[in-house]
């Protein structure tokens, strides 16, 4: 029986869901054509108790309202002039979310390079970069369940990380005690992880259990 988006994005700790997203294919049926990439880096945000989260202490605004939606609700927001793609997890009213920080391109490479004229890992190794490469330049799909958008997290088309690494999240608020919490998860050695040093890159398998075609 196929798992639904609501089932995948709820019923388990947000950290577990975040780890499980690594290797899943994120697709976007964009106006220019299909673009996609395997998720290689994601960050968990644990809602009202997480000092780095947009919903810390129950903060709710028009901008972050999507976080309070049902599991699988799309939360697109702007940060430093770029757009970022987040997915609400847990039950409605529990504002936890997962930020997709990096993908390894699969479909639509030419489209992505036209949207963002970069080569190699610089194309999609960061949350703003991948959204620019996907051609997302507005909030049109914000606060809509992912099943009702041109986005899809494919739970069948997956790659398996050889090793999942963790670290503190990047660029988060310094307030409270969660700044350095290890809620960033990534495929160890994958070149499309933001900030991955060249000496740490696995250029043969990109950190997957088997080499991509």
C-alpha positions as CSV (number, residue, x, y, z in Angstrom):
1,X,0.0,0.0,0.0
2,X,1.5,3.3,-1.0
3,X,2.2,5.8,1.7
4,X,0.3,9.1,1.4
5,X,2.0,12.5,2.0
6,X,0.0,13.0,5.2
7,X,1.2,9.6,6.5
8,X,4.8,10.3,5.5
9,X,4.9,13.7,7.1
10,X,3.3,12.9,10.4
11,X,3.2,10.2,13.1
12,X,7.0,10.1,13.6
13,X,9.4,12.6,15.2
14,X,10.3,15.4,12.8
15,X,14.0,14.5,13.0
16,X,13.1,11.0,11.8
17,X,11.0,12.3,8.9
18,X,13.9,14.7,7.9
19,X,16.4,11.8,7.8
20,X,13.9,9.8,5.7
21,X,13.6,12.6,3.2
22,X,17.2,12.2,2.2
23,X,17.4,10.4,-1.1
24,X,13.8,11.1,-2.0
25,X,13.1,12.8,-5.4
26,X,11.7,16.4,-5.2
27,X,9.9,17.1,-8.5
28,X,8.5,20.4,-9.8
29,X,6.4,20.5,-12.9
30,X,7.4,24.0,-13.7
31,X,6.0,26.3,-16.5
32,X,9.2,25.6,-18.5
33,X,9.1,21.8,-17.9
34,X,9.8,19.1,-15.4
35,X,12.7,19.7,-13.0
36,X,13.7,17.4,-10.2
37,X,16.5,16.5,-7.8
38,X,17.3,14.0,-5.1
39,X,17.2,15.6,-1.7
40,X,20.7,15.6,-0.1
41,X,20.3,18.1,2.7
42,X,17.4,19.1,5.0
43,X,16.8,20.8,8.3
44,X,14.2,20.0,11.0
45,X,12.4,22.8,12.8
46,X,10.5,21.7,15.9
47,X,8.0,24.4,16.3
48,X,7.0,26.3,19.5
49,X,9.9,24.9,21.6
50,X,12.6,25.4,19.0
51,X,14.2,28.8,19.4
52,X,15.4,28.8,15.8
53,X,12.0,28.0,14.3
54,X,9.7,30.6,12.7
55,X,6.9,29.4,15.1
56,X,9.0,29.7,18.3
57,X,6.8,30.3,21.3
58,X,3.6,30.0,19.1
59,X,4.4,32.9,16.9
60,X,1.9,32.9,14.1
61,X,1.7,35.5,11.3
62,X,0.4,35.7,7.7
63,X,4.0,34.8,6.6
64,X,4.4,31.6,8.6
65,X,0.8,30.5,8.7
66,X,1.5,27.6,6.3
67,X,3.5,25.9,9.1
68,X,0.2,25.4,11.1
69,X,-1.4,23.5,8.2
70,X,-1.9,19.8,7.7
71,X,1.1,17.5,7.2
72,X,2.5,18.0,3.7
73,X,1.5,21.7,3.5
74,X,3.9,23.7,1.4
75,X,5.6,26.6,3.2
76,X,7.5,28.9,0.8
77,X,9.1,31.9,2.3
78,X,11.7,34.5,1.5
79,X,15.1,34.8,3.2
80,X,17.8,37.3,2.3
81,X,16.2,37.9,-1.1
82,X,15.8,34.2,-2.0
83,X,12.9,31.8,-1.8
84,X,13.0,28.7,0.4
85,X,11.0,25.5,0.3
86,X,9.7,24.1,3.5
87,X,7.1,21.3,4.2
88,X,4.9,21.3,7.3
89,X,5.0,18.1,9.3
90,X,2.9,16.7,12.2
91,X,-0.8,17.3,12.7
92,X,-2.5,20.6,11.8
93,X,-1.9,23.2,14.5
94,X,1.5,21.7,15.4
95,X,3.9,24.1,13.5
96,X,6.9,21.9,12.8
97,X,8.6,21.9,9.4
98,X,11.4,20.7,7.3
99,X,13.5,23.0,5.1
100,X,14.9,21.4,1.9
101,X,18.4,22.8,1.7
102,X,20.0,21.0,-1.3
103,X,19.2,18.6,-4.1
104,X,21.2,16.6,-6.7
105,X,19.7,17.3,-10.1
106,X,18.0,14.6,-12.1
107,X,15.5,15.9,-14.6
108,X,15.5,19.2,-16.4
109,X,19.2,20.1,-16.0
110,X,19.1,22.5,-19.0
111,X,16.0,24.3,-17.6
112,X,17.7,24.7,-14.2
113,X,20.9,26.0,-15.8
114,X,18.8,28.5,-17.8
115,X,17.1,29.7,-14.6
116,X,20.4,29.8,-12.7
117,X,23.5,30.1,-14.9
118,X,25.8,28.0,-12.7
119,X,27.5,24.7,-13.2
120,X,28.2,21.7,-11.0
121,X,27.1,21.7,-7.4
122,X,26.7,25.5,-7.3
123,X,23.5,25.0,-9.2
124,X,21.4,23.6,-6.3
125,X,23.7,23.4,-3.2
126,X,21.6,25.7,-1.0
127,X,17.9,26.4,-0.3
128,X,17.8,29.7,-2.3
129,X,19.9,28.2,-5.1
130,X,17.7,25.2,-5.7
131,X,14.5,27.4,-5.7
132,X,16.2,29.7,-8.2
133,X,17.2,26.7,-10.4
134,X,13.7,25.3,-10.2
135,X,12.3,28.7,-11.3
136,X,10.3,29.5,-8.2
137,X,10.2,33.3,-7.9
138,X,7.0,33.9,-5.9
139,X,4.8,32.6,-3.1
140,X,2.1,31.3,-5.4
141,X,2.2,27.7,-4.0
142,X,2.6,28.7,-0.4
143,X,0.1,27.3,2.1
144,X,-1.3,24.6,-0.2
145,X,-1.1,20.9,0.4
146,X,1.7,19.4,-1.8
147,X,-0.7,17.0,-3.5
148,X,-2.5,20.1,-4.9
149,X,0.6,21.7,-6.2
150,X,3.0,21.0,-9.1
151,X,5.5,19.8,-6.5
152,X,5.9,16.2,-5.5
153,X,8.1,14.2,-3.1
154,X,8.4,10.8,-4.9
155,X,8.6,8.1,-2.2
156,X,9.3,5.4,-4.8
157,X,12.1,7.0,-6.9
158,X,14.8,7.1,-4.2
159,X,18.5,6.7,-3.6
160,X,20.0,5.4,-0.4
161,X,22.6,7.4,1.5
162,X,25.7,5.4,2.4
163,X,26.0,7.6,5.5
164,X,23.8,10.4,7.0
165,X,25.6,13.1,8.8
166,X,24.3,15.7,11.2
167,X,25.3,19.2,12.2
168,X,24.0,22.4,13.6
169,X,21.6,24.3,11.3
170,X,22.9,27.0,9.1
171,X,22.1,30.7,9.5
172,X,19.6,30.3,12.2
173,X,18.6,32.7,15.1
174,X,21.1,33.0,17.9
175,X,18.3,33.4,20.5
176,X,17.5,30.6,22.9
177,X,19.1,27.3,23.3
178,X,18.5,25.6,20.0
179,X,20.9,27.5,17.7
180,X,23.5,24.7,17.7
181,X,21.1,21.7,18.0
182,X,22.1,19.0,15.5
183,X,18.9,19.2,13.3
184,X,20.6,19.5,9.9
185,X,20.8,16.2,8.1
186,X,22.8,15.5,4.9
187,X,24.2,12.8,2.7
188,X,27.8,12.6,3.7
189,X,30.2,13.3,0.8
190,X,27.5,14.5,-1.6
191,X,28.8,17.5,-3.6
192,X,25.4,19.2,-3.7
193,X,25.3,19.7,0.1
194,X,25.8,23.4,0.9
195,X,29.2,24.2,2.2
196,X,30.6,20.7,1.4
197,X,34.4,21.1,1.2
198,X,36.1,19.6,-1.9
199,X,38.3,17.3,0.2
200,X,35.1,15.8,1.8
201,X,33.3,15.2,-1.5
202,X,32.8,11.6,-2.7
203,X,33.1,12.3,-6.4
204,X,32.6,8.6,-7.3
205,X,29.3,7.7,-5.7
206,X,28.2,11.1,-4.3
207,X,27.6,9.5,-1.0
208,X,24.9,7.0,-2.3
209,X,25.2,3.3,-1.8
210,X,25.4,2.8,-5.5
211,X,26.7,5.0,-8.3
212,X,24.1,7.1,-10.2
213,X,23.6,6.4,-13.9
